[in-house]
Amino acid sequence: MGIDIDITTPEGWQAALAALRWQMELGVDEFIGDQPVNAYDLPVQKAAAVEAAVPAVAPKARVAAPYVPQISAAERAAQAGDAAVAEARALAAGAGSLEALREALAGYEHCELKKGARNLVFADGRAGARVLVLGEAPGRDEDLEGRPFVGAAGQLLDRMFAAIGLGRESPDLERAIYITNVMPWRPPANRDPLPEEVAMMRPFVERHIELAAPEVIVLMGNTPCSALLGAKGILRLRGTWTEALGRPVMPMTHPAYLLRNPAAKREAWADLLEIQARLRAGAR
């Protein structure tokens, strides 16, 4: 005979709990229902029998959870990249001088290259020079010294422009050059800058050129061509005048390439003569 306990009251609930504990101490490990259960029934049949023995209970109304759109890792990265470029545009636009632009770059935290670099490599030469040379990124020597084109490739670059009467140290702006890079920080192991890194730096590069106000821009290598022209393939692009940011542009092979391929110096010399002729005729 069972004992009727009203579990809707605190006293009844405590009594039911005490009865359950007492049965467990006696070794009870199975409960007997009001209806017999055939242990040999198939699972579906057992489920049907149990359902028949249990009174039907109206299901509770389910409240739909609010829809939360799922964002993929690629979409999150794209959103972060857009935000980084937007901040770069704002910082660059707010720089009223080259010194202010340098400070804006120094405070920009979205480019991971900054964390592994020793120095911010901003520029060298004479601001206001007729020719602006835009390189790719600092190497080891540039990272250590904090100036662009100071290693072996930089020494070759100086000799190349000296051959047409131009130099970064010239006190005469008519014969001076101004040098900067797309990337102000050295990529690890001198790897090529990634497209997203170039996209972050483009607003700074455009503002840099605007503030330096050159008559002619020389793009040294693929990365500058990608940044300003949206194109790669320097061996195809070199030697042909084009335009970017309202200024004449001459793509050239990077001096580092010329060190590895001395035979290409003949073509580089032809490009330098084109620059010289353009300056003599008036770049604009």
Buried (B, 14 or more C-beta within 10 A) or exposed (E): EEEEBEEEEEEEEEBBEEEEEEEEEEEEEEEEEEEEEEEEEEEEEBEEBEEEEEEEEEEEEEEEEEEEEEEEEEEEEEEEBEEBBEBBBEBBEEBEEBEBBBBBBEEBEBBBBBEEBBBBBBBBBBBBBBBBBBBBBBBEBBBBBBBBBBBEBBBBBBEBBBEBEBBBEBEEEEBBBBBBBBBBBBBEEEEBBBEBBBBBBBBBBBBBBBBBEBBBBBBBBBBBBBBBBEEEEBEEBBBEEBEBEEBBBBBBBBBBBBBEEEEBBEBBEEBBEBBBEBBEEEBE
